[in-house]
């Protein structure tokens, strides 16, 4: 029998989706499951999207340009400029979701064997994307006791080797909700400038920022225009995860030129979805974002206050996105999350969480932590935390 490629056997399973089948089996047994494992917003997508895709004004659904529909690129550029982020339409490429933007960036900027420093815990799928590109992620560890704050610049420099070609951040962070300050970003910018590295910042959760100070984009930092790459997406911004429309942004023409060649190989991003996202950018009222932000701030507060009452649970400060990495009084998060679905129920209910071990590269870390996506309505979120509190009392591996 033929054997599969090494990269397929080394490709990790998603800690976010790995336990879904167990949840489905529990539901078939009659257990109500609260899904807190995946960043799938439950707020309604803008009406402007549905109107546009229902009446696209075309008779043939053609391939778009591999860079994306011109009108969408114009609209995205205008949206950035309104936020004080200087991006021209020629400096962005439409991708099939933010995920493809990361993959294209890896393929364009790095050769197999190159190293990229990544702050851990990090978005678990970065590991898979690195596997596809044949590059090595080098973890820079942050700690829950320090609210997952960035280590010192000296600690970052200590991670550099001759193989280091880039630094990857997510700001606001998935999975921790941490937001990096302007001062911190400028310090890292000095490092990438001096060492001639790429600085890639995943800014998909920009609209989910709950602080009062300025949220700085990597595209706003002077002096690193040729080093900076921004990853963006419509998935969270407009609650359009299934639309698969993302953006790769850079002022470096070689980066966009290389990404375009890979983009031409996959032809184009989905045309109808691009039409819908363009309409969202041009016509969605500001009140939509104000209401969504207020809703998620309320959910964050509910989660933090509720979990803080549970003995042994450690909850960090959360400034953005809609995730939290929390520490639980358990022996092993993978065992605990599976136990919740196979053996536990409270009043016919249980919860699906993501074991945090899959968000770390350093072995052993995250063993007593989980990622919670607070993407449920407030009443359901309260109920889910109540169920979790009971589970922690009954779990055989409680610490």
N, C-alpha and C positions, 0 to 999 in steps of 0.2 A: 504494500500500500504506500503511495507517495506520502511524504511528510510535508507538513506545512512549514512556512518560513519561521525563522527564529523570532523575527519581530512580532509575529502573531502570537507566539507563545509567551513572549515577554510583555505583550500589551496588557495593561492592568484592567481588571473589571472596574466599573464605575462604583465607588462607594455610595453614590447618590441614587443609583438605579438598581444596584445589585440585589436588594432585598424586596423589590417590588413584587416579585412572584410569591413571596411569603405573605405579603399583605393581601394579594388577591386570593390566596388560599384561605386566609383568615376571614375575609369577607364572605367567601362561599360557605364558611361555617356559621355565618351570621354575626360576626364581630364587626362593629363599626370602626373604621380606621381613620384617624386624623393624619393626613399626609403633611408632615413637616420636613420631609427629606429633600424636596426639590424646589428650586426657585421659580415656581410657576405662579405668577400673580393671579389672583382671582378677581381683580377689579376689571370692569368692562373695557374692552378695546374702544377707542374713539369711534363714534358714529361716522365720522368722516372717512374712516378706512372702509367700512362696509358700503357706504355710498359709492366710493370710488371704484371698488372692485366689482360692484354690481353693474356699474355703468362706466366701463373703462374707456369708451369712445374709440375702440378699435374693433375691426372685424376679423383680424387674424392675430392670434397671440404669438408674436414673433420672439426670437431671441433678442435680448437687449445687447447693447455694446458690452464688451467684456469689462469695461470700467464701470458700467452701470448706466442707467438712463440719465441723460443730460439734465432733465428737469429735476430729478431727485438730487443729483449732485449740487445743482444750483441751490435747491431748497436747504440742503444740509449745510452748505457753506454759509448761507444767510443766517441759519439758526446758530451756528458757531459764532459768527460775528456779533450777533445780538448779545451773546454771553461774554464778549470781549476776547474770544479765541480766534486769532487771525488765520483762517484757513480758506484758501481759494478752491473753487470747484476742481481745478487741475491738480490739486494736492490731496485728493481723496479718491478712493476706489470703493465701489459697492461690492460687498462680498456676500456669500451665502451664510449669513449669520456672523456674529463675532467670532465664533469658533474657527471658521475658515480664515478670517482675518489673522488670527494667531498662527495658524498653520502656514499660510502664505508668507507671513513675516519670518517664521523660522526657516522655511525653505529658501527664502530670498537672501536672508542676512547671514546665515550660518552654514558651514560645511559639517558633514558628519564628523563627530568627535569634538566639535567645539563645545565650550562650556558657557552656560548662562546662569548667573546668580538669580535665585528666586527667593522671595521672602516666604517662609513657611510659618504657619499653615497657609496653603495656597489653594486656588481653584484646582480641584483634583484632575480635571481633564487636561491641564497643562502637561501632566506626565505622559498622557497618551499622545498629545501633539508632538512632544519632544521625541517620543518613540518613532513616530512617523518620519520625522526629519533626521533621525539618527544623531541627535545632539544630547548633551548631558546637562541636566539641571543640577546646580549646586545650591543646597539649601542654606539660607541665612535664617536662623531660628529666632522666633519671637515668643514671648511667654505670656500666658494668661494673667499672671500676677502683675504684669506691667501693662495690661490692656493691649497686648500685642503691638506695643510701640516699636518703631524701627530701632535697631541697635545703632551704636555710634558709627560715625563715618570710618573710624579706625577699624572697627569690626568688619565693615564692608570691604575695606581695602585689604584686610588680612585674608579675605576669601579669594582674592585675585590670583590667577596663575597665568602663565604664558598662553594657555588655551582659552582664557576668558574673553568672550567677544561681546557680551551684553549683560544687562541687568533688567529683570522683569518685575514690575510692580502691578498691583491692582488697587485702584484708588477712586472711590471708597472700596474697601476690601471685601471680596467674596473669598473666604468664608467668615471673616472675623468682624466685619462692620467697622474696622479701624479706618481713620482718615489721616493721611499724612499732611503735615503742615507745609506751607510755602518754604519755610526755612529748611526743613528736612529735604525737600525736593531739590532745592538749590544746592545743598551740600552734595547730594548724589550727582547733580548735574556737573559739578566741578570735577568729580571723580571720572565720569564718563568722558568729559572733555579732555582731561589730562591723559587718560589711558586710551583714548580713541575707541570708545565702546558705543554700542547702541543702547539707548534707554527706551524700553518699551513699557508703556503704561496702559493698562486695561482700564478704561474710564466708563465702562458700560453703566455703572450705577451713579453717574453724576447727578441725575435728577432725584436721587434718594440720599440727600445729604441733610442732616438735621442740626448742624452747628450754626453758629452766628458769624464766625470768621470766614474769610475768603477761601473758597475751594479753588485751588490752582491746577490748571491743566498743564501737562508736559509741553503743550504747544505754546504756552505763554512764557516759558523760561528762556530768556535771551542767551545767546551764545552757543546753544546746542541745536540749532535748527537742522543741522545735517545728521545729528545723532538721534533725534527724537522721533518716535513712532507712537501714534495713539491708536488704540483699538476701541471701537464703539459699536453700538447695536441698537436696533429699534425694538428688540425683544422685551426689555424691561421698561424702557422709556414709554412705550405705548401699549404695554401689556399684549405684545404680539409675538410671543415665543415661537409660534408655529409659522410665522411669516418668513423666517430665515432671511432677514436683511440686516447686514452688518456693514461696517466701514473700516477701512485701513487708511490711516491718515499720516502723511509725512511730507515735509518739504524737500526731502532728499529724492532727487529725480531718479537716481539709480535704484533706490528701493521700490518706488512705484513702477518703474520700468520693468524690473525683475518680477515683481508681483503680477504685473499685467501679463507677462508671458506664461506664468503658471495659470493665471485666470483664463487666458485664451484656450489653454488645454482643457479646462472644464467648461468652456463656452461662455456661460453667463449666469448671473444670479436670477432668481425667479422674476419674470417680467411683471406678472399681475401683482405680486406682493410689492414690488417697487412702486408701481402706480399707486397702490394704497398708502404706502408710507409717505410718498411725496404729498399726497392729499392731507395726511395727518400733520406734516410739517407746516404746510401752508395755511391750514384752516382750523386746526384744533385750538379752541380758546384757552387762554392762560389759566382759566378757572379749573380746567381738567387737571393740570399738574398741581395746582394748589390743593385741590381736594385729595388727590392721591397721596401727596406728601404728608398732609395732615393725618390721613388715615393710617399710614405706615408709622408715623411718629407715635400715634396712639397705640398701635399694636406693639411697637417696641417697648413702650412704657408698661403695658400690661405684662409682657413677657418678663421684663426685668424685675418688676415688683413682685410678680407671682413666684418666679423661681427663687428670688432672694429669701422667700419665706420657707423654702424647703431645706431642711437640715442637710448640710454637707455639700450643697451645690454652690459652685463658684461662677459668678456671672461678671464678665468684664464690662467696661464702658463701651457703648455702641454709638457711633456717630453717623453711620451711613449704611447704605445697602439695606437688605432686609434679612440678614443672617446673624446668628450668634454662635460662636464656639463656646460651649459651657462645660465645666468640669463636674462630673457626677460622682457620688460615692459608690463606685462600682469597680469590679476587678478587671473587666474587659469590655470595651464598648461594642466590639463586633458580636460577642456572645450576648450582651445585654439587648442590643437592637434586634437580634434574631429571636431571643427569648420573648420579647414583647409581642411578637407576631405568632409564635408557635405555641407558647404555653400560658401566656397571660391575657386576661381580660378583666375589666372592672365595669360592672353593670353593662356588659356587652360591648365594651369599647376598649380600644388600644391605640397606640401611636406608632407611626413609622418615622424613624430618625435616621440620620446619616452618621455612621461611625466616623469619628474624626481621624482615626489612624490613616485613612485614605487621603487625607489632606496634608499629610507630612511625608517627607522623603526620609528623614532620619528615623531609623528603626526604633521602635519602642515608644515614640512620642504619640500622643493622642489616644493612648490605650484606655484612658478613663475620661475621654472627652467626646462630645457629639456636636454635630452641626445642626442647628435648628433654623429652618426657614419659616419666618413668621408671616406666612402668606395666606392665612385663614382669617375669616371675619372675626371680629373681636369676641363674640360669644363663643364661637367654636374654639378660638385660641385659648380662652379661659378654661373651657372644658378639657382641652387637650393637656394643659399644664396640670390640671387637677388629676387627670388619669395618670400622668407621668409621676406625680408625687406619690400616688398609691403604689405604682409599680416599683418605685425605689424602696418603699417599705417592705415589699414582698419579695424582691429579687434575691435568690439564694446566694448570689455572689456579691452581696452588699458589703462595702468596706466601711 
